[in-house]
Amino acid sequence: MKKLFVLMIAASMLFSVTGTALAVEIVTCWFPPSWNAKVEKAQAITKALADESGVIIRSRIANDYPEILDAFSSSSPNLVYVGSFVQAVIKARGLGTPLVQNIDGKELYAGIMVYPKGQDPQKILEQSPGKIAFAAAASSGESAAKAATGGKAAIKVASHGAACEAVESGEAKAAMVKNWWWESNSVNHPSLVSYEVPGISLKGNPDNVLTASKAVSEETRTKITKAALVRKDVFGANKMVPFDPARLDFSLELMRRGNIDPLTYAW
């Protein structure tokens, strides 16, 4: 009888340990495709969040944005560190909860128009709305271009650089690009100048937001949020702050004005 009792206790302990192991939440932290050039930083962010929170977190750089949205639509716990276009889609579809934002002086950005020197930007918008180039799936590119033209902008390219090249080659009459990108890259496009489109080129799109999918438990969200606020160093932030979902309203408004439906948008 005593031996049977000991075996029962051992079995109970084994079940308890196994059950605990099965209950461990393993979270995948996604980064956008452009982070293929920043693999070490992605790994550093993930490690810091894991070490500080005690949560098992693995980093993964997406092959494309649909991969991130598919993950957020699944029953597996996921995080994503990305800008406003994807964040606006996640908000519209109810797929996640924003946690924190990196505050680095460029946390809000705008889409500005670039066009050949000597031309009239407003006339280009009025007379050639379909000939505006833009980076796909970017608030400062596609959303701004579509909003500025009532959905008529039609030259979709892979990046802001490609949008400028489309103007320089004559394929496009103008392009919409990210203001901070243009600040760093305008020297490479001396034949183009910039223009702030009224009501469109406002610094209202939030960048570098960390969001958790609905499958991440509230307890884990709290741990990761606290970890991110403490480990601002790995994000390269002056500070990290809790993110107010209302800050995505401007990005969603650009989509609405440009006839982009975040519920059905496909890459």
WOKA-V105258 format. One record per residue. OMEGA is omega as a letter, one per 20 degrees, with the letter a starting at -180 (none if undefined). Layout:
BEGIN
omega = [OMEGA & OMEGA]
END
This chain:
BEGIN
omega = [a & r & r & a & r & r & r & r & r & r & r & r & r & r & a & a & r & r & r & a & a & a & a & a & r & a & r & r & a & r & a & a & a & a & r & r & a & a & a & r & r & r & r & r & a & r & a & r & a & a & a & a & a & r & r & a & r & a & r & r & a & r & r & a & r & r & r & a & r & r & a & r & a & r & r & a & a & r & r & r & a & a & a & a & r & r & r & r & r & r & a & a & r & a & a & r & r & a & a & r & r & r & a & a & r & a & r & a & a & r & r & a & r & a & a & r & r & r & a & a & a & r & r & a & a & a & a & a & a & a & r & r & a & r & a & r & r & r & a & r & a & a & a & a & r & r & a & a & a & r & a & r & a & a & a & r & a & a & r & r & r & r & r & r & r & r & a & a & a & r & r & r & a & r & r & a & r & a & a & r & a & r & a & a & a & a & r & a & a & a & a & r & a & a & r & a & a & r & a & a & r & r & a & a & a & a & r & r & r & a & r & r & a & a & r & a & r & r & r & r & a & r & a & r & r & a & a & r & a & a & r & a & a & r & a & a & r & r & r & a & r & a & r & a & r & a & r & a & a & r & r & r & r & r & a & a & a & a & r & r & a & r & a & a & r & a & none]
END
